[in-house]
Amino acid sequence: ATGLLKKAYKAFQRIATTAAKYAAHDDPVGQYLFGLSQESMATIHIHNNMYKEAKKCLTRFEEEAMSLRGSFLLGRAEFFLKNYENAKRHLVRARSKVASSGGGDETDVENAREIDVWLARAMFAQNPRDAAPLKIYERVLKEDPNHGM
């Protein structure tokens, strides 16, 4: 699997390099592909426990322009780097992006649950005596008893 991840990472690097050239000229497809490739490389970094590298990939964007997935991944990277306050900020931003998208379809509901679980983890890591994370976990398990937290 490691060899496959290396090949995938190199492919995303090539896409990012080409897309960056188009994005520099305000090409919306180039901007989209650049963002997608950066998020994909960050996902591989997180999988390999390379959180600083993941953060570098994701912080190339303006925070307001970052996708829901980018905000979520950046929140996870910050969590693993023990920057819990930053993790919470990015996860709250991701959660608000789910809400602003309508939040009604099954994908939005699943995204919201996953973001909430990571938000609860960051809250608990920052203050283990706070009851709010437990309430989040209870709500997620009530909505989906099979959630793999």
Buried (B, 14 or more C-beta within 10 A) or exposed (E): EEEEBEEBBEEBBEBBEBBBEBBEEEBEEBBBBBBBBBBBBBBBBBEBEBBEBBBBBBBBBEEEEBBBBBBBBBBBBBBBBEBBEBBBBBBBBBBEBBEEEEBEEEEBBEBBBBBBBBBBBBBBBBEEEEEEBEEBBEEBBEEEEEBEE
